[in-house]
Amino acid sequence: MGPETAKTRRKPRADSIRNREILLEAATQIFSAGGPQASLEAVARQAGVGIGTLYRHFPTREALFEAVYRHEVDHLGELAELLARDSDPVEALRKWLHANVRLVATKKGMVEALQLVAHGSTELKAYSFERMSNAIGLLLDRGVAAGEIRSDISPEDLLRTLVGIFYSQGTADWQPAALRLVDVFVDGLRKR
């Protein structure tokens, strides 16, 4: 192997990292409101950068959708890590599941775009499934260790249940029903 060039070893500049984060936040807001048809120009405008800056970070619309999807999955993973410190493991799990419902509810326009990206990428599906399963597993393990939650449910079972709750809601006011179903399910997880 040849020697590394200065360009391949160089870390991204702070302003480049900051621009990427600003673009992800702007894309999340724009896609949440406008769905998959929202313009990339609107994202750049919201972020306060030029369209060239957007394309340097995300060369295609799909690349931006994928980055936003990963960002949201990572946010939920970080939330699970934070909630794992909560003194009540059952309530920590409930809060995390509620955060998932709220995320889907507030970003309904974005969900359609994210599903298109995730559907086409097996690597992205595997990444999100693993990250979400690990997040749920962290919270479930705490509840089982505390003797509060049954040990006969896997993180994957709980993730499938959550996805089922999302897909079963067809009405505009689905969020209260989804939160209620999550609560019923969490109550059913309690060790008797």
C-alpha positions as CSV (number, residue, x, y, z in Angstrom):
1,M,0.0,0.0,0.0
2,G,1.2,3.5,-0.8
3,P,1.7,6.3,1.6
4,E,-1.4,8.1,2.7
5,T,-1.7,11.5,1.2
6,A,-2.4,14.6,3.4
7,K,-5.9,14.7,1.9
8,T,-6.9,11.2,2.9
9,R,-5.6,11.7,6.5
10,R,-7.1,15.1,7.1
11,K,-10.0,15.3,9.5
12,P,-13.1,17.2,8.3
13,R,-12.9,20.9,9.2
14,A,-15.1,22.1,12.1
15,D,-17.2,24.3,9.7
16,S,-17.8,21.3,7.4
17,I,-19.0,19.2,10.4
18,R,-21.2,22.0,11.6
19,N,-22.7,22.5,8.1
20,R,-23.5,18.8,7.8
21,E,-25.3,18.9,11.2
22,I,-27.2,22.1,10.2
23,L,-28.2,20.5,6.9
24,L,-29.5,17.3,8.7
25,E,-31.6,19.4,11.0
26,A,-32.9,21.6,8.2
27,A,-33.7,18.5,6.1
28,T,-35.5,16.9,9.0
29,Q,-37.7,20.0,9.4
30,I,-38.3,20.4,5.6
31,F,-39.1,16.7,5.0
32,S,-41.3,16.6,8.0
33,A,-43.5,19.4,6.6
34,G,-43.2,18.6,2.9
35,G,-42.6,14.9,2.5
36,P,-40.4,13.3,0.0
37,Q,-41.2,16.0,-2.7
38,A,-39.7,18.8,-0.6
39,S,-37.0,20.6,-2.6
40,L,-33.4,20.3,-1.8
41,E,-33.2,24.1,-2.4
42,A,-35.6,24.6,0.5
43,V,-33.3,22.5,2.7
44,A,-30.2,24.5,1.7
45,R,-32.2,27.8,2.3
46,Q,-33.4,26.6,5.7
47,A,-29.8,25.6,6.7
48,G,-28.5,29.0,5.5
49,V,-26.0,27.5,3.1
50,G,-25.7,27.3,-0.7
51,I,-27.0,24.4,-2.7
52,G,-23.4,23.5,-3.6
53,T,-22.7,23.0,0.1
54,L,-25.6,20.7,0.3
55,Y,-24.4,18.7,-2.7
56,R,-20.9,18.4,-1.3
57,H,-22.2,16.7,1.8
58,F,-25.1,14.8,0.1
59,P,-24.6,14.3,-3.6
60,T,-28.1,12.9,-4.2
61,R,-31.6,13.3,-2.7
62,E,-31.3,9.6,-1.6
63,A,-28.0,10.3,0.2
64,L,-29.7,13.1,2.2
65,F,-32.7,10.9,3.0
66,E,-30.4,8.1,4.2
67,A,-28.4,10.5,6.3
68,V,-31.6,11.9,7.9
69,Y,-32.9,8.4,8.5
70,R,-29.6,7.4,10.2
71,H,-29.6,10.6,12.2
72,E,-33.1,9.8,13.6
73,V,-32.3,6.2,14.4
74,D,-29.1,7.4,16.2
75,H,-31.1,9.9,18.1
76,L,-33.4,7.2,19.4
77,G,-30.4,5.0,20.3
78,E,-28.9,7.9,22.3
79,L,-32.3,8.5,24.0
80,A,-32.4,4.8,25.1
81,E,-28.9,5.2,26.6
82,L,-30.0,8.3,28.5
83,L,-33.2,6.7,29.7
84,A,-31.3,3.6,30.8
85,R,-30.1,5.7,33.7
86,D,-33.7,6.3,34.8
87,S,-34.5,4.8,38.3
88,D,-37.7,3.1,37.0
89,P,-36.9,0.7,34.2
90,V,-40.5,0.2,33.2
91,E,-41.1,3.9,32.9
92,A,-37.9,4.3,31.0
93,L,-39.1,1.8,28.4
94,R,-42.5,3.5,28.2
95,K,-40.9,6.9,27.7
96,W,-38.7,5.5,24.9
97,L,-41.6,3.9,23.1
98,H,-43.7,7.1,23.5
99,A,-40.8,9.0,21.9
100,N,-40.9,6.7,18.9
101,V,-44.6,7.3,18.5
102,R,-44.1,11.1,18.8
103,L,-41.3,11.0,16.3
104,V,-43.4,9.2,13.7
105,A,-46.4,11.6,14.5
106,T,-44.4,14.8,14.2
107,K,-42.4,13.7,11.2
108,K,-45.2,12.0,9.2
109,G,-44.2,13.8,6.0
110,M,-40.7,12.5,6.3
111,V,-41.7,8.9,7.1
112,E,-42.7,8.3,3.5
113,A,-39.4,9.4,2.2
114,L,-37.5,7.5,4.9
115,Q,-39.4,4.3,4.1
116,L,-38.4,4.6,0.4
117,V,-34.8,4.9,1.3
118,A,-34.8,2.1,3.9
119,H,-36.7,-0.2,1.5
120,G,-34.0,0.1,-1.1
121,S,-31.0,-0.4,1.1
122,T,-30.5,-3.7,2.9
123,E,-27.4,-2.2,4.7
124,L,-29.5,0.7,6.0
125,K,-32.3,-1.7,7.1
126,A,-29.7,-3.9,8.9
127,Y,-28.2,-0.9,10.6
128,S,-31.5,0.6,11.8
129,F,-32.8,-2.8,12.9
130,E,-29.6,-3.5,14.9
131,R,-29.5,0.0,16.4
132,M,-33.1,0.0,17.4
133,S,-32.9,-3.6,18.7
134,N,-29.9,-2.7,20.8
135,A,-31.7,0.4,22.2
136,I,-34.8,-1.7,23.2
137,G,-32.6,-4.5,24.5
138,L,-30.8,-2.1,26.8
139,L,-34.1,-0.9,28.3
140,L,-35.6,-4.4,28.4
141,D,-32.5,-5.9,30.1
142,R,-32.6,-3.3,32.8
143,G,-36.3,-4.1,33.5
144,V,-35.6,-7.8,33.6
145,A,-32.6,-7.4,35.9
146,A,-34.7,-5.3,38.2
147,G,-37.4,-8.0,38.3
148,E,-39.9,-5.6,36.8
149,I,-40.3,-6.9,33.2
150,R,-40.9,-10.4,31.9
151,S,-37.9,-12.2,30.5
152,D,-39.8,-14.0,27.7
153,I,-39.9,-11.1,25.2
154,S,-37.0,-10.2,22.9
155,P,-36.0,-6.7,21.7
156,E,-37.0,-7.9,18.2
157,D,-40.5,-8.9,19.4
158,L,-40.9,-5.5,20.9
159,L,-39.6,-3.7,17.8
160,R,-42.0,-5.7,15.6
161,T,-44.9,-4.8,17.9
162,L,-44.0,-1.1,17.7
163,V,-43.9,-1.2,13.9
164,G,-47.2,-3.0,13.9
165,I,-48.7,-0.3,16.0
166,F,-47.5,2.4,13.6
167,Y,-48.8,0.5,10.5
168,S,-52.2,-0.2,12.1
169,Q,-53.1,3.4,12.5
170,G,-55.0,4.8,9.5
171,T,-56.8,7.8,10.9
172,A,-55.4,11.4,11.2
173,D,-55.7,11.3,15.0
174,W,-53.8,8.0,15.4
175,Q,-51.3,9.2,18.0
176,P,-53.5,9.0,21.1
177,A,-54.5,5.4,20.1
178,A,-50.9,4.4,19.4
179,L,-49.8,5.8,22.8
180,R,-52.6,3.9,24.5
181,L,-51.6,0.6,22.7
182,V,-48.0,1.1,23.8
183,D,-49.2,1.6,27.4
184,V,-51.3,-1.5,27.2
185,F,-48.3,-3.5,25.8
186,V,-45.9,-2.1,28.4
187,D,-48.3,-3.0,31.2
188,G,-48.5,-6.5,29.7
189,L,-44.7,-6.7,29.9
190,R,-44.7,-6.2,33.7
191,K,-43.7,-9.2,35.7
192,R,-46.7,-10.3,37.9
